[in-house]
Amino acid sequence: MPISSPLIHVRDLSKRFEVRRGALRQIVGHVHAVEGASFTIDRREVLGLAGESGSGKSTIARLLLRLIEPTSGQISFDGNDLLRLPAAELRQFRRRAAMPRSRPPRRRRIRACRAWSGGS
């Protein structure tokens, strides 16, 4: 069986958000949303992120799609460095990738409850 490179490779991914206060909006600190995340996803493999509310799951998804820029770290997709992609290639990548919802829309939850309870 041939050895292939991973589909997604993340190494030491970090994101810190600035905390600003006062009339001049001076930086008074940082919130460490993600610190040192590393993982590999091979082709035909699924990775599930589980954690408490506010643990950085959605931030990691946004970083992978480059909807927000990482403070540090490396992200590669199919051997390409996502942090160096030009804008046009990044748009193409985003069309192929999607961030899953953490909760289904309310309407679907209501229908699922009605179907389960036998209501119409």
C-alpha positions in Angstrom: 0.0 0.0 0.0 1.6 3.4 -1.0 2.3 5.9 1.7 0.4 9.1 1.1 0.6 12.5 2.8 -2.2 13.5 5.2 -5.1 15.4 3.8 -4.9 17.9 6.7 -1.9 18.5 8.9 -2.0 21.1 11.7 1.0 21.8 13.9 1.2 24.0 17.0 -1.8 26.1 15.9 -2.5 29.0 18.2 -4.9 31.9 18.3 -4.9 34.8 20.8 -7.4 37.6 20.7 -6.5 41.1 22.0 -8.4 42.5 24.9 -8.9 46.2 24.6 -10.1 48.7 27.2 -10.6 52.4 27.6 -11.4 55.3 25.4 -8.2 54.8 23.4 -8.9 51.0 23.1 -5.5 50.1 24.4 -4.5 46.5 24.5 -4.6 45.3 28.1 -4.2 41.6 27.6 -4.9 38.5 25.4 -7.4 35.7 25.5 -5.8 32.4 24.5 -8.6 30.8 22.4 -6.4 27.9 21.0 -2.9 27.1 22.2 -0.6 24.6 20.5 -3.2 22.4 18.7 -1.7 19.7 16.5 -3.4 16.9 14.6 -3.4 15.0 11.3 -6.4 13.9 9.3 -5.8 11.3 6.6 -7.9 10.7 3.5 -11.2 9.0 4.3 -10.8 9.7 8.0 -13.0 11.8 10.2 -12.0 13.8 13.2 -14.5 15.0 15.8 -13.6 17.8 18.2 -15.3 17.5 21.6 -15.0 19.9 24.5 -16.7 22.2 26.8 -18.3 25.4 25.6 -15.6 28.0 24.9 -12.8 25.4 24.6 -11.9 26.5 21.0 -13.7 24.0 18.8 -15.3 26.6 16.5 -12.1 28.7 16.6 -10.1 25.8 15.2 -12.7 25.3 12.4 -12.5 29.0 11.5 -8.7 28.9 11.6 -8.7 25.9 9.2 -10.9 27.8 6.7 -8.8 30.9 7.3 -11.9 32.9 8.3 -9.6 34.2 11.0 -5.8 34.2 10.9 -3.8 32.2 13.4 -1.4 33.8 15.8 1.1 31.0 15.1 1.3 27.5 13.7 1.1 25.6 10.4 -1.9 24.3 8.5 -1.5 22.3 5.3 -4.3 20.8 3.1 -3.4 18.2 0.6 0.3 19.2 0.8 -0.4 22.9 0.3 0.4 25.5 3.0 -3.0 27.2 3.6 -1.3 30.1 5.3 0.5 31.0 2.1 -2.4 30.6 -0.4 -3.2 33.6 -2.5 -6.7 35.1 -2.2 -8.1 33.4 -5.4 -6.8 30.0 -4.3 -8.2 30.5 -0.8 -11.6 31.2 -2.3 -11.4 27.9 -4.3 -10.4 26.0 -1.2 -13.3 27.5 0.8 -15.8 26.3 -1.9 -14.5 22.7 -1.4 -14.5 22.9 2.4 -17.3 23.7 4.9 -17.6 24.2 8.6 -20.2 21.9 10.2 -22.8 23.5 12.4 -22.5 22.9 16.1 -26.3 22.9 16.4 -29.0 22.2 13.8 -31.3 25.0 13.0 -34.2 25.4 15.4 -36.8 24.4 12.8 -35.2 21.0 12.3 -35.0 20.4 16.1 -38.7 21.1 16.4 -39.6 18.7 13.5 -37.3 16.0 15.0 -39.1 16.4 18.4 -42.5 16.2 16.8 -41.6 13.2 14.7 -40.2 11.5 17.8 -43.2 12.3 20.0 -45.6 11.1 17.3 -47.0 14.6 16.7 -47.5 16.2 13.2 
